Structure formats: C-alpha cells, structure tokens
Amino acid sequence: MKYKVFFLLLFAFIPESFSQDEDCDFKCRYEKLAGKELDRSAEKKSYKPSPTQSSFAKKEPLIYKKEEVQRWLDEITTEKLYYDGEPLWEQEIRFKLGNVRGNVDSFAISDIKVSLDYDEIFSIDEISARDNDRQGRLNIRFDSLNDAIESIPGMLVDFKLNGGFKILGVRLAPDLYAELEEESIYDPIMNTVFKTGVLDSFSYSAEYTQGFKNITYEDIYSFNNKLKLQQEISLLSPPKELLETYGNAVTDVFENELFSNCETNFEQYKEDSDVGADFPYSVFISDYFACLFSSLLDEAIYDPEIINDIFYDVDLSTFDLYSEGSFAFNMAWSKEVWDAASLASGGTIDAGLFAAKTFLTNKMSKYELVALLDGVGIPYEYKGLFDELAYEYYSNFFDEVKTFVNYPRGLGFKVEVTDKIDPQVFMQVEDNPMLLFNILNKIEIDIYANPQIRNL
C-alpha cells in the first residue's frame, strides 16, 4: 500500500495537464471546472522558448502558479482516491507549498510541508526539473487525457534527454525527529546512526545528457552529505526505430484490456461514479493514474507474463546496443559514518582492514598469486586463462585497494564495454563457461578508492 500512496503523491503534480471541452479554450474550460478565474499576470513574460521548439511550445505550462498547484493538492487530498472501493489512505494528508514557478521547459516547487492528521511529518526544500534544450515539452498542458496518451510515441522519438531532476532537503519535522532520536537511546546502533547526522536530511539529483552518439545518466543520493551514493550510466543513443517500437508498446499498455476499468473520459467518469457536476478534474486525472498503477501492480504480481506479452514486438537483438557503454557506482562517506559502521560490525571491519594491510604490504608476483589461488578449484581447462585474468585484475587494482585500506573514505567501480558483445553470448554462458572469457576480454573493470562526489 505504501508504494501506491507514493506514486499517487508523485502523480499529484500532473492532474490539470488536461482539459475536457474541445469547444472552449483552456481558460474557459478550467473556469467551468473550478469556478475560478485564472490570473495570467503572474506568468513570467521574459521567458522565450527556443526557436527550434515544435508545436508543443504553443501550449501553456502545467506547473507555474502556486495557487493553482495548491488547489489541485487540496482537491486530491480532500476527495481522496479509491481502489476496489476503499480509500488509499485513511488519514488526513495535507500539503502546504511555499513557492511555485515554471515555464514549458522547467518547474520548481519549494518550501513544501507535508502533514498527517494535521501534524507536520516532513518538509522538502525543493522539487524541480529542467530541460536544457528548451524543447517546450517538459511542463505542458494537454487538451485531454487521450491527447496525452496519444502523444507518447512522438514524445519518446523526438524528445532529447538533456536536463535534470532534483529533490532537495527532505527533512523530518523537528518534533518527530526529536522523538525518534530520543527513542534511539534504547537501540545502540540507531543511536550511533543518529549521531552521524545521516538522518538529518536527504537529497536526490538526476542529470542526463543525450549527445549525437551517447546518452549519459547520473544520479546521486545524499544523506546530509555524510553518506553519498552515485551511479553513472553511458549507453549508445537508441535508434529511432527502437524508440518508435517502445512508444507504440507503451501506447498499447494504456489501451490494453488490462486497464479497461480506468476511464479516460471525464463526463463518462462522472456519470459512472455518480459524482456531482463540480467534481474536481484534478481528482479524475489522479484517480486514472491510481487505477492504472494499481491494475499494473496487481497484474505484475498475479500474471507477470502479461507485461511481456504487451512488449512482445520489442526485439533488442536487432539493434546494436551492446557495442559500447559503461556503468559506474561510487560511495563516499564521512569519518563519523565510517566509525559508526565499524562499531556496528563489532570489530569485523577493523579486523578485515588489518588483514588487508598485511596482505598489501608488498605486491605479489604472478607466481605467488597463482600459488595462492590454487585452492580455488578452477577446472583445469580454464585455469590458464583464469590465472592470467586474475593477475591482470590484481595488478590493476593493487594501488587503489592499498589506498583505500589506509584511508577508507569511499569506494567505487566502473565497468566499460570496449568492443561489441553479441547478446546471444549471455544466454549461452551457462552451457559453455569458456564464453565468459569472451565477455571479459571485451570489457574493462576499474576499482578506485575515495571517489569525489559533489554535495547536494
């Protein structure tokens, strides 16, 4: 249930992206729906879209007025959303926004406070997103829900990924934090964790860039800048044909009989649900996404093959996606976090470091390493290749590992594909283990000590 609520809150910022009367312009339609006149004077006049923007640039931004976004959230949390006739949450959830700004290429919502049964539980400094290429598609309103669904294939094919998304400064309410910290005195490990400061705040950042040849993605999870996790992915830009295939498959998902109970017509929804004429459109949109997600989750649990059936036309083997790319994962932490981890391990970490320092005093020769690995049990026919590979990795990693054991403030690794790998090889490795060396010869693996990860 908690995952459903999370996604509903995420979709809460989407609802008024759609309108419902084709014979009336947007302002007219919304005034009919909400009974309120929109004030356009607050819209930023200085923003000018890129000349290269498509017809999407003529649309209005979705998120740009505090009063409007606040009203959507109030409507959704007041009406509540239902699944199988039951509300998805019983408590009184409320959002209070400090500031909202945006245009068709970006938005930012700041100073967000969330309360449960009228008691504040956490706050967020900022949620924001941006499109660096100013394509006029990131933050727009559609004429209807069906128009939004039908636009998916074109969006996937034409939209370039070059921008970012951030959630900064997620903090527990002071009273709640103090209560949990006080209770932690009865749990030595949790008490130590509180003292490190990692629970003081949380931030997340995602950056993505799409060049002519590659797509690069990076995200960072920061726990008060005391513990930071980072992953970086670089892949070949998928060909247009693949994006079109995926776009059509996604559209098929929305049109699949699996979601036949998820109504896309507002008037029909009001008639079927027996709600009044002034029922909020924001709740209708949010209810649609709740239905969509819940149905998908149920089928994924009880009949996972249905998702494969929907994407049956997507054959990745016909596209050259394995010729190059890389994946990196890094961790960095403060001295306080390392000391807390060492204490929580009951001395195991310290003992391991001591043994590693002894092992890394002098670099071994290939003969010494092979002798050390004799008891591993590698089959004779693979032993020669295994020994060569093991010493190569040992030589490459020796200096970085030695640096880490002497000053453990972080660790990272990177796997990079340097030559095309046939996808069929992965499926044949189990029957022919020798093919594993074919894969390893086409990738580079690096391990490095104490990576530098920027603060959030």
C-alpha positions as a printed Julia matrix, in Angstrom:
456×3 Matrix{Float64}:
   0.0     0.0     0.0
   2.8     2.45    0.83
   4.12    2.2    -2.74
   0.71    3.03   -4.13
   0.48    6.14   -1.97
   3.97    7.22   -3.05
   3.08    7.06   -6.73
  -0.19    8.87   -6.12
   1.65   11.72   -4.45
   4.06   11.79   -7.39
   1.21   11.98   -9.89
  -0.47   14.66   -7.8
   1.6    17.26   -9.62
   0.28   16.11  -13.03
  -3.52   16.38  -12.81
  -4.53   19.6   -14.53
  -2.39   18.81  -17.55
  -5.64   18.03  -19.33
  -8.9    19.77  -20.12
 -12.14   18.43  -21.4
 -14.2    20.65  -23.7
 -12.96   21.0   -27.27
 -15.33   23.93  -27.98
 -13.83   26.09  -25.27
 -10.27   27.37  -24.82
  -8.22   26.35  -21.81
  -9.11   29.31  -19.64
 -12.8    28.86  -20.34
 -12.66   25.12  -19.69
 -10.91   25.49  -16.37
 -13.21   28.28  -15.2
 -16.17   25.99  -15.92
 -14.49   23.2   -14.0
 -13.03   25.03  -11.0
 -15.34   28.05  -10.87
 -12.35   30.33  -10.59
 -10.87   32.85  -12.98
  -7.21   32.32  -13.83
  -4.93   35.29  -13.32
  -2.24   35.3   -16.02
  -0.49   38.38  -14.68
   1.85   36.26  -12.57
   3.18   34.36  -15.59
   6.76   35.19  -16.43
   6.76   37.41  -19.53
  10.52   37.38  -20.07
  10.83   33.69  -20.94
  11.25   32.98  -24.66
  11.18   29.4   -25.96
  13.92   28.14  -28.24
  13.19   28.79  -31.94
  13.69   25.06  -32.55
  10.71   24.1   -30.4
   7.85   22.2   -32.02
   4.14   22.94  -31.78
   4.32   21.84  -28.14
   5.85   25.26  -27.4
   2.47   26.91  -28.09
   0.94   25.11  -25.1
   0.7    26.54  -21.64
   2.94   25.38  -18.8
   1.39   22.94  -16.37
   3.16   23.88  -13.15
   3.81   27.61  -12.73
   1.27   29.11  -10.29
   1.32   28.42   -6.57
  -2.45   28.94   -6.1
  -3.28   26.51   -8.88
  -0.97   23.69   -7.75
  -2.04   24.19   -4.13
  -5.69   23.86   -5.17
  -5.02   20.6    -7.04
  -3.35   19.09   -4.0
  -6.14   20.28   -1.71
  -8.75   18.76   -4.03
  -6.97   15.41   -4.24
  -6.31   15.08   -0.52
  -9.84   16.2     0.37
 -11.68   13.9    -2.04
  -9.15   11.07   -1.58
  -8.53    8.34   -4.14
 -10.06    4.88   -4.07
  -9.06    1.39   -5.12
 -11.51   -1.53   -5.02
 -14.0     0.71   -3.26
 -11.61    1.55   -0.41
  -9.71    4.82    0.11
  -5.98    4.52   -0.49
  -5.34    6.38    2.75
  -7.49    6.99    5.81
  -5.52    9.8     7.37
  -5.86   13.5     6.66
  -2.91   14.33    4.42
  -2.19   17.96    3.62
   0.43   19.76    1.54
   1.47   23.38    2.01
   3.57   24.99   -0.71
   5.88   27.95   -0.23
   6.58   28.91   -3.84
   5.92   27.59   -7.35
   7.46   28.77  -10.59
   7.79   27.32  -14.06
   7.58   27.52  -17.83
   7.17   24.89  -20.55
  10.79   23.76  -20.06
  11.16   23.73  -16.27
   9.42   23.95  -12.94
  10.37   24.3    -9.3
   8.23   23.83   -6.19
   9.9    24.94   -2.99
   9.33   25.0     0.77
   6.92   22.05    0.79
   5.46   20.93    4.11
   3.52   17.68    4.49
   1.25   16.97    7.45
  -0.56   13.83    8.56
  -3.68   14.29   10.69
  -2.7    17.97   10.98
   0.76   17.24   12.42
   3.72   18.08   10.19
   5.74   14.95    9.39
   8.34   16.16    6.91
   9.34   19.04    4.65
  11.11   19.37    1.29
  13.23   22.35    0.32
  12.69   21.91   -3.42
  11.39   19.65   -6.18
  12.49   20.81   -9.62
  13.07   19.68  -13.19
  14.53   21.34  -16.28
  15.1    20.73  -19.99
  18.39   22.32  -21.03
  17.47   22.14  -24.73
  14.23   24.09  -24.21
  12.15   21.8   -26.39
   8.88   23.06  -24.95
   7.6    19.65  -23.81
   8.68   19.04  -20.23
   5.98   21.02  -18.41
   2.93   21.41  -20.65
  -0.85   21.01  -20.53
  -2.67   18.72  -22.93
  -6.17   19.26  -24.28
  -7.34   15.95  -22.85
  -6.15   12.77  -21.21
  -6.48   10.89  -24.5
  -4.35   13.51  -26.27
  -1.65   12.98  -23.66
  -1.71    9.21  -24.16
  -1.61    9.54  -27.94
   1.39   11.89  -27.75
   3.6     9.29  -26.03
   5.16    7.71  -29.18
   6.1    11.11  -30.61
   7.5    12.28  -27.29
   9.71    9.2   -26.97
  11.06    9.54  -30.53
  11.65   13.3   -30.69
  12.38   14.38  -27.12
  16.11   14.73  -26.34
  17.23   13.91  -22.84
  19.32   16.85  -21.67
  18.41   18.19  -18.28
  17.86   17.2   -14.7
  15.53   16.48  -11.81
  16.1    17.23   -8.12
  14.51   16.62   -4.75
  16.47   18.63   -2.22
  16.38   18.87    1.56
  13.88   16.22    2.67
  13.73   16.52    6.44
  11.62   15.05    9.2
   9.64   17.6    11.19
  11.68   18.8    14.2
   9.27   17.32   16.77
   9.15   13.94   15.01
  12.92   13.87   14.59
  13.45   14.69   18.28
  11.02   11.94   19.29
  12.77    9.32   17.15
  16.18   10.43   18.35
  15.07   10.11   21.95
  13.73    6.6    21.33
  17.02    5.59   19.68
  18.83    5.58   23.03
  17.38    2.09   23.56
  18.98    0.86   20.32
  22.78    1.35   20.29
  23.07    1.03   16.5
  20.27    3.51   15.74
  21.64    5.88   18.35
  25.01    5.76   16.61
  23.35    6.37   13.24
  21.58    9.48   14.59
  24.89   10.82   15.89
  26.46   10.6    12.41
  23.95   13.11   11.04
  22.95   11.0     8.02
  19.27   11.19    9.01
  19.23   14.99    9.26
  18.29   15.4     5.59
  18.09   13.59    2.26
  18.58   14.9    -1.29
  18.42   13.35   -4.74
  19.7    14.61   -8.07
  19.47   13.14  -11.57
  21.32   14.59  -14.57
  21.01   13.27  -18.11
  22.62   14.27  -21.4
  21.88   12.96  -24.87
  24.54   13.62  -27.46
  24.71   12.58  -31.08
  26.02    9.14  -30.14
  25.53    8.5   -26.41
  23.11    9.02  -23.58
  24.72    9.7   -20.2
  22.8     9.46  -16.94
  23.99   10.25  -13.43
  22.13   10.24  -10.15
  23.23   10.99   -6.6
  21.61   10.02   -3.3
  22.89   12.2    -0.48
  22.2    11.66    3.2
  23.06   15.07    4.62
  26.3    14.9     2.57
  27.62   12.47    5.18
  26.87    9.4     3.06
  26.63    9.73   -0.73
  25.81    7.16   -3.4
  26.34    7.85   -7.09
  25.73    5.88  -10.26
  26.72    6.86  -13.78
  25.47    5.11  -16.92
  26.53    5.75  -20.51
  24.79    3.99  -23.4
  24.51    4.34  -27.14
  21.58    6.53  -28.1
  18.81    4.12  -29.16
  17.88    4.3   -32.85
  14.64    5.99  -33.88
  13.13    2.66  -34.91
  13.55    1.25  -31.4
  12.03    4.35  -29.79
   9.06    4.13  -32.11
   8.6     0.47  -31.22
   8.74    1.25  -27.5
   6.41    4.21  -27.95
   3.81    2.07  -29.66
   4.21   -0.6   -27.0
   3.63    1.96  -24.24
   0.52    3.2   -26.01
  -0.65   -0.42  -26.2
  -0.23   -0.62  -22.42
  -2.72    2.21  -21.92
  -5.16    0.74  -24.45
  -4.82   -2.83  -23.19
  -7.93   -4.51  -21.77
  -5.98   -4.77  -18.54
  -6.9    -1.12  -17.9
 -10.43   -1.21  -19.27
 -11.75   -0.05  -15.9
  -9.57    3.06  -15.98
 -11.85    5.69  -17.53
 -10.26    8.35  -19.76
 -13.41   10.38  -20.47
 -14.26   12.89  -17.76
 -18.01   13.09  -18.48
 -18.32    9.3   -18.56
 -16.32    9.08  -15.33
 -18.7    11.46  -13.54
 -21.7     9.53  -14.8
 -20.28    6.15  -13.79
 -19.06    7.38  -10.41
 -22.28    9.26   -9.62
 -20.43   12.41   -8.59
 -21.61   15.99   -8.96
 -21.06   18.26  -11.95
 -18.49   20.27   -9.98
 -16.33   17.22   -9.23
 -12.65   18.31   -9.49
 -10.91   17.42  -12.72
  -7.66   17.05  -10.79
  -9.15   14.15   -8.83
 -10.35   12.49  -12.05
  -6.81   12.58  -13.51
  -5.22   11.38  -10.28
  -7.82    8.64   -9.98
  -6.95    7.49  -13.51
  -3.27    7.14  -12.62
  -4.2     5.39   -9.36
  -6.29    2.91  -11.36
  -3.53    2.48  -13.92
  -0.82    1.85  -11.35
  -2.92   -0.41   -9.15
  -4.03   -2.53  -12.12
  -0.47   -2.8   -13.38
   0.8    -3.74   -9.91
  -1.86   -6.39   -9.47
  -1.12   -7.97  -12.85
   2.64   -7.81  -12.27
   2.1    -9.83   -9.08
  -0.54  -12.3   -10.25
   0.16  -12.53  -14.0
   3.64  -11.11  -14.78
   3.63  -12.59  -18.28
   1.05  -10.05  -19.42
   3.7    -7.3   -19.43
   5.94   -9.43  -21.64
   3.02  -10.01  -23.97
   2.46   -6.27  -24.35
   6.12   -5.7   -25.32
   6.42   -8.81  -27.47
   7.31   -6.76  -30.59
  10.39   -5.21  -28.98
  13.35   -7.28  -30.2
  16.56   -5.75  -28.86
  18.73   -8.25  -30.71
  18.11   -6.37  -33.96
  19.7    -3.19  -32.61
  23.39   -2.52  -32.0
  23.1    -1.55  -28.32
  25.97   -3.61  -26.91
  28.94   -2.19  -28.82
  29.88    0.31  -26.13
  28.74    1.75  -22.83
  29.71    1.95  -19.18
  28.31    1.69  -15.67
  29.91    3.16  -12.55
  28.84    3.05   -8.91
  30.51    5.13   -6.2
  30.13    5.53   -2.46
  31.63    8.21   -0.22
  31.22    8.75    3.5
  32.43   10.88    6.37
  34.7     9.77    9.22
  31.67    9.67   11.54
  29.82    7.29    9.24
  32.86    5.0     8.91
  33.36    4.92   12.69
  29.67    4.09   13.18
  29.85    1.26   10.65
  32.96   -0.09   12.3
  31.29   -0.02   15.71
  28.13   -1.68   14.38
  30.17   -4.5    12.83
  31.52   -5.46   16.23
  35.13   -5.17   15.07
  34.74   -7.22   11.89
  35.53   -4.26    9.61
  38.66   -3.34   11.59
  39.87   -6.93   11.55
  39.34   -7.1     7.78
  41.31   -3.9     7.21
  44.15   -5.14    9.37
  44.36   -8.37    7.39
  44.19   -6.47    4.11
  47.04   -4.16    5.12
  49.22   -7.18    5.85
  48.29   -8.73    2.5
  49.01   -5.47    0.62
  52.38   -4.64    2.18
  54.21   -5.81   -0.94
  52.87   -6.56   -4.39
  52.96  -10.28   -5.18
  54.47  -11.76   -8.3
  52.27  -13.69  -10.7
  53.77  -16.96   -9.43
  52.89  -16.07   -5.82
  49.29  -15.11   -6.71
  48.75  -18.3    -8.75
  50.07  -20.38   -5.85
  47.68  -18.58   -3.5
  44.71  -19.29   -5.8
  45.5   -22.97   -6.32
  42.84  -24.0    -3.82
  40.02  -22.1    -5.54
  39.02  -25.15   -7.55
  39.08  -23.76  -11.09
  38.69  -26.58  -13.69
  41.98  -27.44  -15.37
  40.85  -26.44  -18.87
  40.1   -22.89  -17.68
  42.96  -22.45  -15.19
  45.46  -20.85  -17.57
  43.02  -18.17  -18.69
  41.81  -17.66  -15.13
  45.34  -17.15  -13.79
  46.14  -14.58  -16.49
  42.95  -12.66  -15.85
  43.29  -12.8   -12.05
  46.82  -11.36  -12.12
  45.79   -8.63  -14.56
  43.0    -7.52  -12.23
  45.25   -7.83   -9.18
  47.88   -5.59  -10.8
  45.31   -3.03  -11.89
  43.54   -2.83   -8.53
  46.52   -3.11   -6.17
  47.32    0.59   -5.73
  43.7     1.68   -5.33
  42.89   -1.03   -2.81
  46.02   -0.17   -0.84
  44.98    3.49   -0.79
  41.54    2.53    0.47
  42.65    0.33    3.37
  44.94    3.1     4.58
  42.31    5.85    4.27
  38.78    4.41    3.86
  36.55    7.3     2.83
  34.85    5.79   -0.18
  34.98    3.14   -2.88
  33.85    2.92   -6.49
  33.96    0.68   -9.51
  33.37    1.09  -13.24
  32.57   -1.48  -15.93
  33.07   -0.34  -19.53
  32.27   -2.21  -22.74
  35.13   -1.68  -25.21
  34.01   -3.94  -28.05
  30.68   -5.21  -29.34
  29.23   -8.13  -27.38
  26.77  -10.47  -29.05
  23.65  -10.62  -26.81
  23.36  -14.35  -27.52
  26.6   -14.94  -25.63
  24.96  -14.11  -22.3
  22.36  -16.82  -22.82
  25.0   -19.43  -23.76
  27.47  -18.88  -20.89
  25.78  -21.4   -18.62
  26.25  -24.18  -21.18
  29.71  -23.04  -22.23
  31.59  -21.25  -19.4
  34.52  -20.53  -21.75
  32.36  -17.79  -23.29
  32.72  -15.85  -20.05
  36.29  -15.05  -21.05
  34.99  -13.78  -24.4
  32.86  -11.28  -22.46
  35.63  -10.3   -20.04
  38.03   -9.63  -22.91
  35.62   -7.01  -24.25
  35.11   -5.07  -21.03
  37.32   -3.08  -18.68
  36.78   -3.14  -14.93
  38.22   -0.42  -12.68
  38.13   -0.07   -8.91
  39.11    3.21   -7.3
  39.45    4.49   -3.77
  37.8     7.54   -2.26
  35.82    8.88   -5.27
  34.82   12.54   -5.14
  31.04   13.03   -5.22
  29.64   16.54   -5.23
  27.5    17.73   -2.35
  23.78   18.36   -2.77
